[in-house]
Amino acid sequence: MINLLTKFAAEAGPSIHVAPGAVFELGGVQITNSIFYGWICTALIVGLLIWVARQVTVKPKGGIIQFVEAGTDFITNLVTSGFDDKSKGRKYVPFFVTLFFFILLSNWLGLIPGVGESVVVGESPLFRPFTADLNGTLAAGIFTMLFVYAASIRESGGIVPYIRHFFIGSPLNPLYLVIGILEMFTDLTRVFSLSLRLFLNVTIGEIVIAVFTYLGQFAAPITALPFTLVELFVGALQAYIFTVLSLMYLAIAVNHASDHGHDGVEELGTGATNVHAEAV
């Protein structure tokens, strides 16, 4: 009886794949379902945004065009308000707007029917959300932080002034060196915090939807609908958090460099600003 119950329990649950699975090979390289679907999403996002850009007119339009315009205005205001020098902030608007829409639409495209466990090739789903793969979010985090580091070093006037902004206070204070090293270590961990936050939120949402889809059986669209709607909000929230944290990391370094370049005053609030940015 125990063996029968164990066998039934093992076969009764929904099939959930957290790790990406290879679906085909390209030039001897295995392409996973998350990479494959990431390519599809990228093509759709680029095509959509190019189409919207060509449809924009002085007179506001409704529908998806208005949605993209509103999102662009929102991120533009967010970026420019993060920098003391607004002209510097405007230079980075295209990057952060692109980052926001890529993560937002990648999250949402992962919720459409057919993505996940619906279509299976061999033992792996054919399509898997790009942001539900740790490799995907890690790649996004690395690329974003490399951009932030490069821009911060350029705005600071070199790598030495950039490193100097981690060390706040008097060099005669023994804590000066310790706090500076800790700040640098914290800065390096931001790649993982950005990646893991996005990955875990999207993956957990995918698992919850899969479970309630299985429990609903024929009524799956009804049982999974509330959680899908919640994930639409979570996907937007995670895109905002990823973007605003990346923005704050860049703005902290740029504003610090501007303060020293203009009046030579030490910015005593850098550590507090770091904490505030992480808390967002």
C-alpha positions in Angstrom: 0.0 0.0 0.0 2.8 2.4 0.8 4.5 1.7 -2.5 1.2 2.3 -4.3 0.7 5.6 -2.5 4.2 6.7 -3.2 3.9 5.9 -6.9 0.6 7.7 -7.1 2.0 10.8 -5.4 5.0 10.9 -7.7 2.9 10.8 -10.8 0.1 13.0 -9.6 2.0 16.3 -9.4 2.5 18.9 -12.1 5.7 18.7 -14.2 7.9 21.7 -13.4 11.3 22.4 -15.0 13.3 25.0 -13.1 16.5 24.4 -15.0 16.6 25.2 -18.8 16.7 22.3 -21.2 18.4 22.0 -24.6 16.0 21.9 -27.5 18.4 21.8 -30.5 22.0 22.4 -31.5 23.4 25.3 -33.6 26.9 25.0 -34.8 27.7 22.3 -32.2 26.4 24.5 -29.4 23.3 23.4 -27.5 20.5 26.0 -27.5 18.3 25.9 -24.4 14.6 26.7 -24.4 15.1 29.9 -22.5 17.7 31.2 -25.0 15.5 30.2 -27.9 12.5 31.9 -26.5 14.7 34.9 -25.5 15.6 35.3 -29.2 12.0 35.2 -30.2 11.1 37.8 -27.5 14.0 40.0 -28.5 12.8 40.0 -32.2 9.2 40.7 -31.1 10.3 43.5 -28.7 12.6 45.2 -31.3 10.0 44.9 -34.0 7.3 46.3 -31.7 9.3 49.3 -30.5 10.4 50.2 -34.0 6.8 50.1 -35.2 5.7 52.3 -32.2 8.5 54.8 -32.9 7.3 55.2 -36.5 3.7 55.6 -35.3 4.4 58.4 -32.8 3.0 61.8 -33.7 2.5 65.1 -32.0 -1.1 64.2 -31.4 -1.3 61.5 -28.8 -2.6 58.1 -29.9 -4.2 55.4 -27.9 -3.6 51.7 -27.4 -0.1 50.2 -27.2 1.5 53.4 -28.6 0.2 55.4 -25.6 1.4 52.6 -23.3 5.0 52.8 -24.7 4.9 56.6 -24.7 3.8 56.6 -21.0 6.5 54.1 -20.0 9.1 56.1 -21.9 8.1 59.3 -20.2 8.1 57.6 -16.8 11.6 56.2 -17.1 12.9 59.4 -18.7 11.7 61.5 -15.7 13.0 58.8 -13.3 16.5 58.9 -14.9 16.8 62.7 -15.2 15.7 63.1 -11.6 18.4 60.8 -10.3 21.2 63.0 -11.5 22.2 66.3 -10.1 23.3 67.4 -13.6 20.2 66.8 -15.7 22.2 67.0 -18.9 24.2 64.0 -17.8 21.1 62.1 -17.0 19.6 62.6 -20.4 22.6 60.8 -22.0 21.6 57.6 -20.3 17.8 57.7 -21.0 18.0 55.4 -24.1 19.8 52.7 -22.2 17.5 52.6 -19.2 14.3 52.9 -21.3 15.5 49.9 -23.4 16.4 48.0 -20.3 13.0 48.6 -18.7 11.0 47.5 -21.7 13.2 44.5 -22.4 12.7 43.1 -18.9 9.0 44.1 -18.7 8.0 42.6 -22.0 10.2 39.5 -21.5 8.4 38.9 -18.2 5.0 39.4 -19.8 5.7 37.3 -22.8 6.6 34.5 -20.5 3.0 34.4 -19.3 1.3 33.8 -22.7 -0.3 30.4 -23.4 2.1 27.9 -24.8 5.1 29.0 -22.9 6.3 26.7 -20.1 5.1 23.2 -19.7 2.4 23.4 -22.5 4.6 22.4 -25.4 7.2 19.8 -24.6 10.0 18.5 -26.9 11.5 15.3 -25.5 11.7 15.9 -21.8 12.0 19.7 -21.9 9.5 22.5 -22.7 10.0 24.1 -26.1 9.6 27.6 -24.7 10.8 28.9 -21.4 10.8 32.5 -20.2 14.2 34.1 -20.6 13.9 35.8 -17.2 13.0 32.5 -15.5 16.5 31.2 -16.3 19.3 32.2 -13.9 21.7 32.3 -16.9 19.5 34.9 -18.6 19.1 37.1 -15.6 22.8 36.8 -14.8 23.7 37.8 -18.3 21.3 40.8 -18.0 22.9 41.7 -14.6 26.5 41.4 -15.9 25.8 43.5 -19.0 24.0 46.2 -17.0 26.7 46.5 -14.3 29.4 46.6 -17.0 27.6 49.5 -18.5 27.3 51.2 -15.1 30.9 50.6 -14.3 32.1 52.0 -17.7 29.9 55.0 -17.4 30.9 55.7 -13.8 34.6 55.5 -14.6 34.1 57.8 -17.6 32.1 60.3 -15.6 34.5 60.2 -12.7 37.5 61.0 -14.9 39.3 57.6 -14.6 39.4 54.4 -12.6 41.4 55.9 -9.7 38.8 58.7 -9.0 36.1 56.1 -9.3 37.6 53.8 -6.7 38.3 56.8 -4.5 34.5 57.5 -4.1 34.2 54.3 -2.1 36.5 55.7 0.6 34.7 58.4 2.7 36.2 60.3 5.5 39.8 60.9 6.7 42.6 58.6 5.6 43.9 58.9 9.2 40.8 57.0 10.5 41.4 53.2 10.7 37.8 52.6 9.6 38.5 54.5 6.4 40.2 51.5 4.7 37.8 48.9 6.1 34.6 50.7 5.1 36.0 51.4 1.6 36.9 47.8 1.1 33.4 46.7 2.3 31.8 49.2 -0.1 33.8 47.8 -3.0 32.8 44.3 -2.1 29.1 45.3 -1.8 29.4 47.0 -5.2 30.6 43.7 -6.8 27.7 41.7 -5.3 25.2 43.9 -7.1 25.4 41.7 -10.2 24.1 38.8 -8.1 21.5 40.8 -6.3 20.0 42.1 -9.5 20.1 38.6 -11.1 18.7 36.6 -8.2 15.9 39.0 -7.4 14.6 38.9 -10.9 15.1 35.2 -11.4 13.4 34.1 -8.2 10.4 36.3 -8.6 9.7 35.2 -12.1 10.4 31.5 -11.4 8.3 31.4 -8.3 5.4 33.0 -10.2 5.8 30.4 -13.0 5.7 27.5 -10.5 2.6 28.9 -8.8 0.8 29.3 -12.1 1.8 25.7 -13.1 0.6 24.3 -9.9 -2.9 25.9 -10.1 -3.1 25.1 -13.7 -2.7 21.4 -12.8 -5.1 21.6 -9.9 -7.7 23.2 -12.1 -7.6 20.5 -14.8 -10.4 21.4 -17.2 -11.0 24.7 -15.3 -7.3 25.6 -15.5 -7.9 29.0 -17.2 -10.1 30.0 -14.3 -7.9 28.7 -11.4 -4.7 30.1 -13.0 -6.1 33.5 -14.1 -5.8 35.3 -10.7 -2.2 34.3 -10.3 -1.4 35.2 -13.9 -2.9 38.7 -13.3 -0.7 39.0 -10.2 2.3 38.0 -12.2 1.6 40.7 -14.7 2.0 43.2 -11.8 5.0 41.4 -10.4 6.7 41.4 -13.9 6.2 45.2 -14.1 7.4 45.7 -10.6 10.5 43.7 -11.1 11.3 45.5 -14.3 11.0 48.8 -12.4 13.1 47.6 -9.5 15.9 46.3 -11.8 15.9 49.6 -13.7 15.8 51.9 -10.7 18.5 50.0 -8.9 20.8 50.1 -11.9 20.1 53.8 -12.2 20.9 54.5 -8.6 24.2 52.6 -8.8 25.2 54.9 -11.7 23.8 58.1 -10.3 25.6 57.6 -7.0 29.0 57.5 -8.7 28.3 60.3 -11.2 26.8 62.7 -8.6 29.8 62.0 -6.3 32.2 62.8 -9.1 30.3 66.0 -9.9 30.4 67.2 -6.3 34.1 66.7 -6.1 34.7 68.2 -9.5 32.8 71.4 -8.6 33.5 72.2 -5.0 35.8 69.5 -3.6 33.5 68.7 -0.7 33.4 65.1 0.5 30.0 63.5 0.0 29.2 62.1 3.5 25.9 60.5 2.4 27.2 58.0 -0.1 26.9 55.1 2.2 23.4 56.0 3.2 22.4 56.4 -0.5 23.8 52.9 -1.2 21.6 51.5 1.6 18.6 53.4 0.2 19.2 52.1 -3.3 19.4 48.5 -2.1 16.2 48.9 -0.1 14.2 49.9 -3.2 
